[in-house]
Amino acid sequence: MPGRDSSGEPKAAGRDRRNVALVTTTINVPRCLTNYLENAQRYGHLDQVSVVVIGDRKTPAETPQYLQGLQRQFGVSTQYLDVPAQQKFLRRWPALDITLRYNCIQRRNVGYLQAAIDGADVIVAVDDDNFVTEEDYVGAHLRVGRTVEVPVVEHPSGWWNICQRLTCDPPRHFYHRGYPKSRQTFKQNGQLVKTATVRPAVNAGLWLKNPDVDATTNIEEPINVVGMEPIAGNRACALAPGTWCPFNSQNTAFNVATLPAMYLVVMLDTIRGYRIGRLDDIWMSYFLRVIADQLGDAVLYGPPLVVQDRNPHNFVRDLSEELPGYILTERLVEYLRDFKTGERSYLAAYLDLIYHLRDRAEDDAALETPEREYFRQMTLGMAAWHAAAADVLR
């Protein structure tokens, strides 16, 4: 199979035969993986797909047996890293090991490292409550790292809500989780759309049924997504440099060269009596975007769609974890807007970003001590991740 060249980019091939790793964390038996592999088999991708599952202290004991059954049924590599296996694996990077918590989705970072070590060219993060549709799931995600011609949306505000493309029954306006509250105007006009050739670093697949929205939206009224509107005749679109929207870590594919910028920030520290959570992947998406904009890469939004049959959530608890994050997100994107790097790789640019965020938080006289300390701890975790990613990509 084609691998990577010295720059981390996929080698040329007739049909795209790059290695694709499906990575998930789970506190359930991840039975959705059967459907993903059936889909890969239907479209001729089984020989290029592998599975990495990262367990936690709540993961059911029968999970390894289920994954072994998948390996026998489909002939694909399935790896399960339980807690002892992760402890052994992470001793290679003690700073990262100490940073990562248990019983949190940020352990998905371990799966990203394992997939890269195993030779994945494209890593796809999946959630255990997302289910494939009839479209070619792997094929849609293989757009990352290749040039594609798609509609590119630019908005003078610097923001554009990708969720306005999703149609609901009954109709409803809503925003992607982590979209800055100050930018949620519900105005859908003013954008400029033109077709251009882009190179996606990330492909952010969207969702049917339960979209990925914040707690306030879920509390107000349930949302049922039934479809996605095309834009300029295309199901996929990109956003122009400087026009931002977050993405998440479910149904999301990335080129392994972008691994250094895909770190899910460790959360659940307490500020002023509130635990900050549910923004680990959102902040990651902003970090990736500010680097990708300067390296000439893009983020695609659209297919493949998955059906999200959401695991049970306590939306009031979700809200309590999001509240302090709403405020910090506003400050964080302000810091990111003035980030500049002259580096030409994600690894080097991410290191620049770490120092930039540290310095901006330290120099921000309007930032109070608890928030400044939160950002300092965040950048320490980012530095631990950077060291691990550098080691893996060496």
The 8 nearest C-alpha neighbors of each residue, nearest first, counted from 0:
[[1, 16, 2, 17, 18, 47, 12, 46],
 [2, 0, 10, 17, 16, 12, 3, 9],
 [1, 3, 10, 9, 0, 17, 120, 4],
 [4, 2, 9, 7, 8, 10, 5, 120],
 [3, 5, 7, 6, 8, 10, 9, 2],
 [4, 6, 7, 3, 8, 9, 393, 10],
 [7, 5, 4, 8, 3, 256, 344, 9],
 [8, 6, 256, 3, 4, 5, 9, 255],
 [7, 9, 3, 6, 4, 10, 144, 256],
 [10, 8, 3, 2, 4, 11, 7, 120],
 [11, 9, 3, 1, 2, 4, 8, 12],
 [10, 12, 9, 13, 1, 15, 14, 2],
 [11, 13, 14, 15, 10, 1, 16, 17],
 [14, 12, 15, 11, 16, 1, 10, 17],
 [13, 15, 12, 16, 11, 17, 1, 0],
 [14, 16, 17, 12, 13, 141, 11, 1],
 [17, 15, 14, 0, 1, 47, 18, 12],
 [16, 18, 1, 15, 120, 19, 47, 2],
 [17, 19, 47, 119, 120, 48, 121, 16],
 [20, 18, 121, 48, 119, 122, 47, 120],
 [19, 21, 49, 122, 50, 48, 119, 123],
 [20, 22, 50, 123, 124, 51, 122, 49],
 [23, 21, 51, 124, 52, 110, 123, 50],
 [24, 22, 52, 125, 124, 126, 53, 107],
 [25, 23, 53, 107, 52, 54, 104, 106],
 [24, 26, 27, 54, 58, 127, 23, 29],
 [25, 27, 58, 57, 55, 59, 28, 54],
 [28, 26, 25, 58, 29, 59, 127, 62],
 [27, 29, 62, 30, 59, 26, 25, 61],
 [30, 28, 127, 31, 27, 32, 25, 62],
 [29, 31, 32, 28, 33, 127, 65, 34],
 [30, 32, 33, 29, 34, 130, 127, 35],
 [33, 31, 35, 30, 34, 29, 36, 127],
 [32, 34, 36, 31, 35, 30, 37, 69],
 [33, 35, 37, 32, 36, 31, 38, 131],
 [36, 34, 32, 38, 33, 37, 131, 39],
 [37, 35, 39, 38, 33, 34, 40, 32],
 [36, 38, 34, 40, 39, 35, 33, 41],
 [37, 39, 41, 35, 36, 40, 34, 42],
 [40, 38, 44, 36, 42, 45, 37, 41],
 [39, 41, 37, 43, 45, 38, 42, 44],
 [42, 40, 38, 39, 43, 37, 44, 135],
 [43, 41, 39, 40, 44, 135, 38, 138],
 [42, 44, 40, 41, 45, 39, 46, 38],
 [45, 43, 39, 46, 47, 42, 40, 48],
 [46, 44, 40, 48, 39, 47, 43, 75],
 [45, 47, 44, 48, 75, 43, 74, 49],
 [46, 48, 18, 45, 44, 19, 16, 17],
 [49, 47, 19, 45, 20, 46, 18, 44],
 [50, 48, 20, 76, 75, 77, 21, 19],
 [49, 51, 77, 21, 20, 22, 78, 76],
 [52, 50, 78, 22, 77, 79, 110, 21],
 [53, 51, 79, 23, 24, 22, 78, 54],
 [54, 52, 24, 80, 110, 79, 23, 81],
 [53, 55, 81, 58, 24, 80, 25, 52],
 [56, 54, 58, 57, 102, 82, 101, 81],
 [55, 57, 58, 102, 82, 101, 54, 26],
 [58, 56, 26, 55, 59, 102, 54, 27],
 [57, 59, 26, 55, 54, 27, 56, 25],
 [60, 58, 61, 62, 27, 28, 57, 26],
 [59, 61, 62, 58, 63, 64, 28, 57],
 [60, 62, 64, 59, 63, 65, 28, 58],
 [61, 63, 65, 28, 64, 60, 59, 66],
 [64, 62, 66, 65, 61, 67, 79, 60],
 [63, 65, 67, 61, 62, 66, 68, 60],
 [64, 66, 68, 62, 63, 67, 61, 69],
 [67, 65, 69, 63, 68, 64, 77, 62],
 [66, 68, 70, 64, 69, 65, 63, 71],
 [67, 69, 65, 71, 66, 70, 72, 64],
 [70, 68, 66, 72, 67, 71, 73, 65],
 [69, 71, 74, 67, 75, 68, 73, 72],
 [72, 70, 68, 69, 74, 73, 67, 75],
 [73, 71, 69, 70, 74, 68, 75, 67],
 [72, 74, 70, 75, 71, 69, 36, 45],
 [73, 75, 70, 71, 72, 76, 69, 45],
 [76, 74, 70, 73, 49, 77, 48, 45],
 [75, 77, 49, 70, 50, 78, 74, 48],
 [78, 76, 50, 51, 70, 49, 66, 75],
 [79, 77, 51, 50, 52, 80, 76, 66],
 [78, 80, 52, 53, 51, 81, 63, 77],
 [81, 79, 53, 84, 85, 54, 52, 78],
 [80, 82, 54, 84, 83, 85, 79, 53],
 [81, 83, 85, 84, 55, 86, 54, 80],
 [84, 82, 86, 85, 81, 87, 80, 88],
 [85, 83, 87, 80, 81, 86, 82, 88],
 [86, 84, 88, 82, 87, 83, 80, 89],
 [85, 87, 83, 89, 84, 88, 82, 90],
 [86, 88, 84, 85, 90, 89, 83, 91],
 [87, 89, 85, 86, 90, 84, 91, 92],
 [90, 88, 91, 86, 92, 96, 87, 85],
 [91, 89, 93, 92, 87, 88, 86, 96],
 [90, 92, 89, 93, 88, 87, 387, 96],
 [93, 91, 90, 89, 95, 94, 387, 96],
 [94, 92, 96, 90, 95, 97, 91, 89],
 [95, 93, 97, 383, 96, 92, 98, 380],
 [96, 94, 383, 98, 93, 97, 92, 384],
 [95, 97, 93, 89, 98, 94, 99, 92],
 [96, 98, 94, 95, 99, 93, 100, 92],
 [97, 99, 95, 96, 380, 94, 100, 265],
 [100, 98, 96, 97, 95, 265, 106, 101],
 [99, 101, 103, 98, 102, 106, 265, 105],
 [100, 102, 103, 55, 99, 56, 106, 105],
 [101, 103, 55, 56, 100, 104, 57, 106],
 [104, 102, 105, 101, 106, 100, 55, 265],
 [103, 105, 106, 107, 24, 102, 25, 263],
 [106, 104, 107, 103, 263, 108, 265, 264],
 [107, 105, 108, 104, 109, 103, 99, 24],
 [106, 108, 105, 110, 109, 24, 104, 23],
 [107, 109, 106, 111, 110, 105, 262, 263],
 [110, 108, 107, 112, 111, 106, 113, 53],
 [111, 109, 113, 107, 108, 112, 22, 114],
 [110, 112, 108, 114, 109, 113, 115, 107],
 [113, 111, 115, 109, 110, 114, 116, 108],
 [114, 112, 110, 116, 115, 111, 117, 109],
 [113, 115, 117, 111, 116, 112, 119, 110],
 [116, 114, 112, 119, 118, 117, 113, 111],
 [115, 117, 113, 118, 114, 391, 112, 119],
 [118, 116, 114, 115, 119, 113, 112, 20],
 [117, 119, 115, 116, 120, 114, 18, 2],
 [120, 118, 18, 115, 121, 19, 114, 20],
 [119, 121, 18, 255, 17, 19, 254, 118],
 [120, 122, 254, 19, 119, 255, 253, 18],
 [123, 121, 20, 252, 253, 19, 21, 119],
 [122, 124, 252, 21, 251, 22, 20, 125],
 [123, 125, 22, 251, 249, 250, 248, 23],
 [126, 124, 249, 250, 23, 22, 123, 127],
 [127, 125, 249, 128, 129, 23, 124, 250],
 [126, 128, 29, 129, 31, 25, 125, 23],
 [129, 127, 126, 308, 309, 307, 310, 130],
 [130, 128, 307, 126, 306, 127, 305, 308],
 [131, 129, 306, 305, 31, 307, 128, 132],
 [132, 130, 305, 35, 306, 34, 133, 129],
 [131, 133, 134, 305, 130, 304, 306, 136],
 [132, 134, 135, 131, 38, 136, 304, 305],
 [133, 135, 132, 136, 303, 131, 38, 304],
 [136, 134, 138, 137, 139, 42, 133, 38],
 [135, 137, 139, 138, 303, 134, 140, 38],
 [138, 136, 140, 139, 135, 141, 39, 44],
 [137, 139, 141, 135, 140, 136, 142, 42],
 [140, 138, 136, 137, 141, 303, 135, 142],
 [139, 141, 137, 142, 138, 252, 202, 143],
 [142, 140, 138, 143, 139, 137, 121, 15],
 [141, 143, 140, 145, 139, 144, 199, 202],
 [144, 142, 199, 141, 200, 145, 254, 201],
 [143, 145, 254, 199, 200, 198, 142, 8],
 [146, 144, 143, 198, 142, 147, 199, 141],
 [145, 147, 198, 197, 196, 144, 148, 199],
 [148, 146, 196, 197, 149, 198, 145, 142],
 [147, 149, 196, 195, 197, 194, 146, 150],
 [148, 150, 194, 236, 195, 151, 147, 196],
 [149, 151, 194, 236, 193, 192, 195, 231],
 [152, 150, 237, 238, 193, 192, 236, 194],
 [153, 151, 192, 238, 239, 191, 237, 190],
 [152, 154, 191, 239, 190, 242, 238, 192],
 [153, 155, 190, 156, 157, 242, 158, 191],
 [156, 154, 157, 153, 190, 189, 158, 242],
 [155, 157, 158, 154, 242, 159, 182, 153],
 [156, 158, 242, 155, 154, 241, 243, 159],
 [159, 157, 243, 242, 156, 244, 154, 160],
 [160, 158, 244, 243, 161, 154, 242, 157],
 [161, 159, 162, 244, 163, 174, 158, 175],
 [160, 162, 163, 164, 159, 244, 175, 300],
 [163, 161, 164, 165, 160, 174, 175, 173],
 [162, 164, 165, 161, 160, 172, 173, 174],
 [163, 165, 228, 162, 227, 161, 166, 229],
 [166, 164, 227, 162, 163, 226, 228, 224],
 [167, 165, 226, 227, 224, 225, 164, 170],
 [168, 166, 224, 170, 223, 169, 225, 171],
 [169, 167, 170, 223, 224, 225, 166, 222],
 [168, 170, 167, 171, 223, 222, 166, 224],
 [171, 169, 167, 168, 166, 172, 222, 223],
 [170, 172, 167, 173, 169, 222, 168, 166],
 [173, 171, 163, 170, 174, 185, 162, 167],
 [174, 172, 171, 162, 175, 216, 163, 212],
 [175, 173, 162, 160, 176, 212, 178, 172],
 [174, 176, 212, 178, 162, 211, 177, 245],
 [177, 175, 212, 213, 178, 211, 174, 281],
 [176, 178, 281, 179, 175, 278, 245, 213],
 [177, 179, 176, 175, 180, 245, 174, 244],
 [180, 178, 181, 182, 177, 329, 328, 183],
 [179, 181, 182, 183, 178, 325, 329, 177],
 [180, 182, 179, 183, 329, 184, 178, 325],
 [183, 181, 180, 179, 184, 158, 178, 156],
 [182, 184, 180, 185, 181, 179, 174, 178],
 [183, 185, 186, 182, 181, 187, 180, 174],
 [186, 184, 183, 187, 172, 173, 182, 174],
 [187, 185, 184, 188, 183, 189, 159, 160],
 [188, 186, 185, 189, 163, 190, 159, 160],
 [189, 187, 190, 186, 154, 191, 185, 159],
 [188, 190, 154, 191, 187, 155, 186, 153],
 [191, 189, 154, 153, 188, 192, 152, 155],
 [190, 192, 153, 152, 154, 193, 189, 151],
 [193, 191, 152, 151, 150, 153, 190, 194],
 [192, 194, 150, 151, 195, 191, 152, 231],
 [193, 195, 150, 149, 151, 148, 192, 196],
 [196, 194, 148, 149, 150, 197, 193, 151],
 [195, 197, 148, 147, 146, 149, 198, 194],
 [198, 196, 146, 147, 199, 297, 148, 195],
 [197, 199, 146, 296, 145, 297, 144, 147],
 [200, 198, 297, 143, 298, 201, 296, 144],
 [199, 201, 143, 254, 253, 144, 297, 296],
 [202, 200, 253, 298, 199, 252, 143, 203],
 [201, 203, 299, 252, 251, 298, 140, 300],
 [204, 202, 251, 300, 299, 201, 246, 205],
 [203, 205, 302, 301, 303, 250, 304, 251],
 [206, 204, 304, 301, 302, 203, 305, 303],
 [207, 205, 305, 304, 210, 306, 307, 208],
 [206, 208, 306, 224, 225, 305, 209, 307],
 [207, 209, 224, 223, 307, 306, 225, 210],
 [210, 208, 307, 223, 207, 222, 224, 308],
 [211, 209, 206, 212, 208, 207, 224, 307],
 [212, 210, 176, 175, 209, 213, 206, 247],
 [213, 211, 176, 175, 210, 174, 216, 214],
 [212, 214, 176, 216, 215, 217, 177, 211],
 [213, 215, 217, 318, 216, 314, 317, 218],
 [216, 214, 218, 217, 213, 219, 318, 314],
 [217, 215, 219, 214, 218, 213, 212, 220],
 [216, 218, 214, 215, 219, 221, 220, 213],
 [217, 219, 215, 216, 220, 214, 314, 221],
 [220, 218, 216, 217, 215, 221, 214, 222],
 [219, 221, 218, 217, 222, 216, 215, 171],
 [222, 220, 217, 223, 219, 218, 216, 209],
 [223, 221, 209, 224, 220, 167, 208, 171],
 [222, 224, 208, 167, 168, 209, 225, 221],
 [225, 223, 167, 208, 207, 166, 226, 222],
 [224, 226, 167, 207, 166, 208, 223, 168],
 [227, 225, 166, 165, 224, 207, 228, 167],
 [226, 228, 165, 164, 166, 229, 225, 234],
 [227, 229, 164, 165, 230, 226, 166, 234],
 [230, 228, 234, 233, 232, 227, 231, 164],
 [229, 231, 232, 233, 234, 228, 150, 236],
 [232, 230, 233, 150, 229, 192, 194, 193],
 [231, 233, 230, 229, 234, 150, 228, 235],
 [234, 232, 229, 230, 235, 231, 149, 150],
 [233, 235, 229, 301, 230, 302, 236, 232],
 [236, 234, 301, 233, 300, 302, 299, 149],
 [235, 237, 150, 300, 149, 299, 151, 301],
 [236, 238, 299, 151, 298, 300, 152, 150],
 [239, 237, 152, 151, 242, 153, 240, 243],
 [238, 240, 153, 242, 152, 151, 241, 237],
 [241, 239, 292, 242, 238, 297, 243, 153],
 [240, 242, 157, 243, 239, 292, 158, 289],
 [243, 241, 157, 158, 239, 240, 153, 238],
 [244, 242, 158, 241, 157, 159, 245, 238],
 [243, 245, 159, 160, 158, 178, 246, 161],
 [246, 244, 284, 281, 178, 285, 177, 243],
 [245, 247, 284, 281, 203, 244, 248, 280],
 [246, 248, 280, 281, 249, 284, 245, 251],
 [249, 247, 251, 280, 124, 250, 246, 125],
 [250, 248, 125, 251, 124, 126, 247, 129],
 [249, 251, 125, 204, 124, 203, 248, 123],
 [250, 252, 203, 249, 124, 123, 248, 202],
 [253, 251, 123, 202, 122, 201, 140, 124],
 [254, 252, 201, 122, 121, 200, 143, 255],
 [253, 255, 121, 256, 144, 200, 257, 143],
 [254, 256, 258, 257, 120, 121, 253, 122],
 [257, 255, 7, 254, 258, 8, 345, 259],
 [256, 258, 255, 259, 345, 254, 260, 200],
 [259, 257, 255, 261, 260, 256, 388, 254],
 [260, 258, 346, 388, 257, 261, 385, 345],
 [259, 261, 287, 258, 257, 262, 349, 345],
 [262, 260, 258, 259, 283, 263, 257, 287],
 [261, 263, 260, 264, 283, 108, 259, 384],
 [264, 262, 279, 280, 105, 283, 265, 261],
 [263, 265, 279, 262, 266, 283, 377, 280],
 [266, 264, 105, 263, 279, 99, 377, 380],
 [265, 267, 276, 268, 275, 264, 279, 278],
 [268, 266, 275, 274, 276, 269, 265, 320],
 [267, 269, 274, 266, 275, 270, 373, 276],
 [270, 268, 274, 273, 272, 275, 267, 271],
 [269, 271, 273, 272, 274, 369, 268, 275],
 [272, 270, 273, 269, 369, 274, 323, 370],
 [271, 273, 270, 269, 274, 268, 275, 323],
 [274, 272, 269, 270, 271, 275, 320, 319],
 [273, 275, 269, 267, 320, 268, 276, 270],
 [274, 276, 320, 267, 268, 324, 266, 323],
 [275, 277, 320, 267, 266, 278, 321, 274],
 [278, 276, 279, 321, 320, 275, 317, 280],
 [277, 279, 281, 280, 276, 282, 177, 324],
 [280, 278, 264, 263, 281, 282, 277, 283],
 [279, 281, 283, 263, 247, 282, 278, 248],
 [282, 280, 278, 284, 283, 279, 247, 245],
 [281, 283, 285, 284, 280, 279, 278, 286],
 [282, 284, 280, 286, 281, 285, 263, 261],
 [285, 283, 281, 287, 282, 286, 245, 246],
 [284, 286, 288, 282, 287, 283, 289, 245],
 [287, 285, 283, 284, 288, 289, 282, 290],
 [286, 288, 284, 260, 290, 285, 289, 291],
 [289, 287, 291, 285, 290, 286, 292, 284],
 [288, 290, 292, 286, 291, 287, 285, 335],
 [289, 291, 287, 293, 288, 292, 294, 286],
 [292, 290, 296, 288, 294, 293, 289, 287],
 [293, 291, 240, 289, 290, 295, 294, 288],
 [292, 294, 290, 291, 295, 289, 340, 296],
 [293, 295, 291, 292, 296, 343, 290, 344],
 [294, 296, 292, 293, 291, 297, 198, 197],
 [297, 295, 291, 198, 199, 294, 200, 292],
 [298, 296, 199, 200, 198, 291, 197, 299],
 [297, 299, 201, 199, 237, 202, 200, 300],
 [298, 300, 237, 202, 236, 203, 199, 201],
 [301, 299, 203, 236, 235, 204, 202, 237],
 [300, 302, 235, 204, 205, 234, 303, 203],
 [303, 301, 304, 204, 139, 235, 205, 234],
 [302, 304, 204, 136, 139, 301, 305, 205],
 [303, 305, 302, 205, 206, 204, 207, 132],
 [306, 304, 131, 206, 130, 132, 129, 207],
 [305, 307, 207, 130, 129, 206, 208, 308],
 [306, 308, 129, 209, 309, 128, 208, 305],
 [309, 307, 128, 306, 129, 209, 310, 208],
 [308, 310, 307, 128, 311, 209, 129, 312],
 [309, 311, 128, 312, 308, 127, 307, 129],
 [312, 310, 309, 313, 314, 308, 128, 317],
 [313, 311, 314, 310, 317, 309, 316, 315],
 [312, 314, 316, 315, 317, 311, 318, 214],
 [313, 315, 317, 316, 214, 312, 318, 218],
 [316, 314, 318, 317, 313, 319, 214, 218],
 [315, 317, 319, 318, 314, 313, 320, 312],
 [318, 316, 314, 320, 315, 319, 214, 321],
 [317, 319, 315, 321, 214, 316, 320, 314],
 [318, 320, 316, 317, 321, 322, 315, 273],
 [321, 319, 275, 276, 274, 317, 318, 322],
 [320, 322, 318, 324, 319, 323, 276, 325],
 [321, 323, 325, 324, 319, 320, 318, 326],
 [324, 322, 325, 326, 321, 275, 327, 273],
 [323, 325, 327, 321, 326, 322, 328, 275],
 [326, 324, 322, 328, 323, 327, 321, 329],
 [325, 327, 324, 323, 328, 329, 330, 322],
 [326, 328, 324, 330, 329, 325, 331, 323],
 [327, 329, 331, 325, 330, 326, 324, 332],
 [328, 330, 327, 326, 331, 332, 179, 333],
 [329, 331, 333, 327, 328, 332, 334, 326],
 [330, 332, 328, 334, 333, 329, 327, 335],
 [333, 331, 335, 334, 329, 330, 328, 336],
 [332, 334, 330, 331, 336, 335, 329, 337],
 [335, 333, 331, 332, 336, 337, 330, 359],
 [334, 336, 332, 338, 333, 337, 331, 289],
 [335, 337, 333, 334, 338, 332, 289, 241],
 [336, 338, 335, 334, 339, 333, 332, 355],
 [339, 337, 335, 336, 340, 355, 334, 352],
 [338, 340, 337, 341, 293, 352, 351, 290],
 [341, 339, 342, 348, 351, 338, 293, 290],
 [340, 342, 343, 339, 348, 293, 294, 351],
 [343, 341, 348, 340, 347, 344, 345, 294],
 [342, 344, 294, 341, 345, 348, 347, 340],
 [345, 343, 346, 347, 342, 348, 294, 256],
 [344, 346, 348, 347, 257, 349, 259, 260],
 [345, 347, 259, 349, 344, 348, 350, 389],
 [346, 348, 350, 349, 344, 345, 342, 351],
 [347, 349, 351, 345, 342, 350, 346, 344],
 [350, 348, 352, 351, 346, 347, 345, 260],
 [349, 351, 353, 347, 352, 348, 346, 354],
 [352, 350, 348, 349, 354, 353, 355, 347],
 [351, 353, 349, 355, 350, 354, 356, 348],
 [354, 352, 350, 356, 355, 351, 378, 349],
 [353, 355, 357, 351, 352, 356, 358, 350],
 [354, 356, 352, 358, 353, 357, 359, 351],
 [357, 355, 359, 353, 358, 354, 360, 352],
 [356, 358, 354, 360, 355, 359, 375, 361],
 [357, 359, 361, 355, 356, 360, 362, 354],
 [360, 358, 356, 362, 361, 357, 363, 355],
 [359, 361, 363, 357, 358, 362, 371, 356],
 [360, 362, 358, 359, 363, 357, 371, 364],
 [363, 361, 359, 360, 364, 358, 366, 357],
 [362, 364, 360, 365, 366, 361, 359, 358],
 [365, 363, 366, 362, 367, 361, 360, 359],
 [364, 366, 363, 367, 362, 360, 368, 371],
 [367, 365, 364, 363, 371, 370, 368, 360],
 [366, 368, 370, 369, 371, 365, 364, 372],
 [367, 369, 371, 370, 372, 366, 373, 361],
 [370, 368, 372, 371, 367, 373, 270, 271],
 [371, 369, 373, 372, 368, 367, 374, 366],
 [370, 372, 368, 374, 373, 369, 360, 367],
 [371, 373, 375, 369, 370, 374, 368, 376],
 [374, 372, 370, 376, 371, 375, 369, 377],
 [373, 375, 377, 371, 372, 376, 378, 370],
 [376, 374, 372, 378, 377, 373, 357, 371],
 [375, 377, 379, 373, 374, 378, 372, 380],
 [378, 376, 374, 380, 375, 379, 373, 381],
 [377, 379, 381, 375, 380, 376, 353, 382],
 [380, 378, 376, 382, 381, 377, 383, 375],
 [379, 381, 383, 377, 378, 382, 98, 384],
 [380, 382, 378, 384, 379, 383, 385, 377],
 [381, 383, 385, 379, 384, 380, 378, 386],
 [384, 382, 95, 380, 386, 94, 381, 385],
 [383, 385, 381, 387, 382, 386, 95, 388],
 [386, 384, 382, 388, 387, 383, 259, 389],
 [387, 385, 389, 383, 384, 388, 390, 382],
 [386, 388, 390, 384, 389, 385, 92, 391],
 [389, 387, 391, 385, 390, 259, 386, 392],
 [390, 388, 386, 392, 387, 391, 393, 385],
 [389, 391, 387, 393, 388, 392, 386, 385],
 [390, 392, 388, 389, 393, 116, 387, 115],
 [393, 391, 389, 390, 388, 115, 256, 116],
 [392, 390, 391, 389, 388, 5, 387, 7]]
